[in-house]
Amino acid sequence: MLNYNELYELFRKEKYSENLQPIDKNFLNDLFLYLKQLRGEVSGESDLFADSMFQSKKQIENSIAIFKGLILRRKKKLLQLVFIAAETGIMKKDYENMFDFEKKIFDNLVKSFEEGDKEIFSILNGRQKYGEEVKNKMVIFNENIEQFVDMDGKIIGPFGKGELANLDVKVCDILISGGKAMLVDEK
C-alpha cells in the first residue's frame, strides 16, 4: 500500500525529470486507500492523542498538496507532448507512461490541434474565409449508395463506390459515422 514517502518520491521524480514518469496503474486506488486510512486515524482518535491526530491531519493536507503538484506537473508535460505531436506528427513519446484518462486527453487535444491546422490551411488556400463556418465537405464513398434525402429535403444521389461528392457537413458526418464514406483529406 502507498505511504507518504512513496507519494513524495513519485512527486520528486516527476518534478525533476523531463519525461512523464511511469506510475503504477493502481496508483489512484492506492492513494484513495491511503487517504481513507489517514482519515480513519483522525476520526477514530480522542483528545488523549491530540498530537497524533494533528500529525495525521497535517499528513492528509500534505499528501493532497503533493498529489495536486504531481498532477499539475504531469498536465504540463502532457501539454508539451501535445504540442510536439501536433508539430511533428510523432505521438508515442511517453504514451505508455500515461494514465488512461491522460491518454484520452492527449488524443483529444492532438485531434483539436489537427482540426485547427486544417482550418488554417483551408483559409490560407482560399477555400474558406476566416470566421466562416464550413458548410460542405468532400467525401469519397466506400460503397454504392442509393438516392436519399438530405437535410434540406432535397433528393441526392445515387453515388457509386469511389465516387467523390461535396455534401453538407451534417450529411457527411452521418455517412462517415456509418462507414459509408470517408472524408477526403484537405492536405
C-alpha positions in Angstrom: 0.0 0.0 0.0 1.1 3.6 -0.7 2.6 5.7 2.0 3.7 9.3 2.4 7.3 8.7 1.5 6.4 6.8 -1.7 4.0 9.6 -2.7 6.6 12.3 -2.1 9.2 10.2 -4.1 6.8 10.0 -7.1 6.3 13.8 -7.0 10.1 14.4 -6.7 10.8 12.1 -9.7 8.1 13.8 -11.8 9.3 17.3 -10.8 13.0 16.7 -11.7 12.5 14.6 -14.8 11.8 15.9 -18.3 9.7 12.9 -19.3 6.5 11.6 -17.9 7.4 9.1 -15.2 5.9 5.6 -15.1 3.4 5.3 -12.3 1.7 2.1 -11.3 -1.8 1.9 -12.9 -3.3 1.3 -9.4 -1.8 4.5 -8.0 -5.1 6.4 -7.8 -6.8 3.5 -6.0 -3.8 3.1 -3.6 -3.9 6.9 -2.9 -7.6 6.7 -2.1 -6.9 3.8 0.3 -4.0 5.7 1.9 -6.1 8.8 2.4 -9.0 6.8 3.7 -6.7 5.1 6.3 -5.4 8.5 7.4 -8.9 9.9 7.7 -9.9 6.9 9.8 -7.0 7.6 12.1 -8.1 11.2 12.5 -11.8 10.4 13.2 -11.0 7.5 15.5 -8.7 9.3 17.9 -9.8 11.0 21.1 -8.3 14.1 22.7 -5.8 11.9 24.5 -3.8 11.6 21.3 -4.2 15.2 20.1 -0.6 15.4 18.8 -1.0 12.2 16.9 -4.3 13.5 15.4 -2.7 16.8 14.5 0.1 14.9 12.7 -2.4 12.8 10.8 -4.4 15.8 9.7 -1.2 17.6 8.6 -0.2 14.4 6.7 -3.5 14.4 4.9 -3.1 18.0 3.9 0.4 17.5 2.7 -0.5 14.3 0.8 -3.2 16.1 -1.1 -0.9 19.0 -1.8 1.8 16.7 -3.1 -0.8 14.8 -5.3 -2.1 18.1 -6.8 1.5 19.1 -7.5 2.2 15.7 -9.2 -0.9 16.0 -11.4 -0.1 19.6 -12.3 3.5 18.6 -13.4 2.0 15.7 -15.5 -0.5 18.1 -17.1 2.3 20.5 -18.1 4.3 17.6 -19.6 1.1 16.3 -21.4 0.6 19.7 -23.0 4.2 19.8 -24.1 3.8 16.4 -25.7 0.6 17.5 -27.4 2.4 20.5 -28.9 5.3 18.2 -30.1 2.9 15.7 -31.6 0.9 18.4 -33.4 4.0 19.9 -34.9 6.0 16.8 -35.8 3.3 14.0 -36.0 5.3 11.9 -33.5 2.8 10.9 -30.9 4.1 7.9 -29.0 6.7 9.5 -26.7 5.8 8.8 -23.1 2.4 7.4 -24.2 3.0 4.2 -22.3 3.6 6.2 -19.1 0.2 8.0 -19.3 -2.8 7.0 -17.3 -5.9 6.0 -19.4 -7.5 9.4 -18.7 -4.3 11.2 -19.7 -4.3 9.2 -23.0 -7.8 10.4 -23.7 -6.9 14.0 -23.0 -3.8 13.7 -25.1 -5.7 12.2 -28.1 -8.5 14.7 -27.9 -6.0 17.7 -27.8 -3.9 16.4 -30.7 -7.1 15.9 -32.7 -8.2 19.5 -31.9 -4.8 20.9 -33.0 -5.0 18.9 -36.2 -8.5 20.3 -36.9 -7.3 23.8 -36.2 -4.4 23.3 -38.6 -6.7 22.1 -41.3 -8.9 25.2 -40.9 -5.9 27.5 -41.1 -4.7 25.6 -44.3 -8.2 26.0 -45.8 -8.3 29.7 -45.1 -4.8 30.3 -46.5 -5.7 28.4 -49.7 -8.9 30.5 -50.1 -11.3 27.6 -49.6 -12.8 29.3 -46.6 -12.9 32.8 -45.2 -11.8 33.4 -41.6 -14.8 33.1 -39.2 -16.9 31.5 -41.9 -18.5 28.2 -40.9 -17.7 25.2 -43.1 -21.0 24.2 -44.8 -19.8 21.4 -47.1 -17.1 18.8 -47.1 -15.7 16.5 -49.8 -16.2 12.8 -49.2 -15.3 9.6 -51.1 -17.8 6.8 -50.9 -16.8 3.3 -49.6 -19.8 1.6 -51.2 -22.6 2.2 -53.6 -25.3 4.4 -52.2 -28.9 4.8 -53.4 -30.7 8.1 -53.6 -31.6 9.7 -50.3 -33.0 12.9 -48.8 -30.5 15.4 -47.4 -31.1 17.8 -44.5 -32.9 20.4 -46.7 -35.3 17.8 -48.1 -33.5 17.5 -51.5 -33.0 14.2 -53.1 -29.4 13.5 -53.8 -27.5 10.5 -55.2 -27.1 7.8 -56.2 -23.4 7.5 -55.6 -21.0 4.8 -56.7 -18.2 3.3 -54.7 -15.1 5.5 -55.1 -17.1 8.5 -56.2 -16.4 11.9 -54.8 -19.1 14.3 -53.6 -19.2 17.7 -52.0 -22.0 17.4 -49.4 -23.5 19.2 -46.4 -21.4 18.7 -43.3 -24.2 17.1 -41.4 -24.8 14.6 -44.2 -21.1 13.9 -44.4 -21.0 13.2 -40.6 -23.8 10.7 -40.9 -22.2 8.9 -43.9 -18.8 8.8 -42.2 -20.1 7.6 -38.9 -22.0 4.8 -40.8 -18.8 3.8 -42.6 -20.4 4.5 -46.0 -17.9 7.3 -46.9 -14.7 8.9 -45.7 -13.5 12.5 -45.6 -11.1 13.5 -48.4 -8.0 14.8 -46.7 -7.6 18.6 -47.3 -3.8 18.5 -47.1 
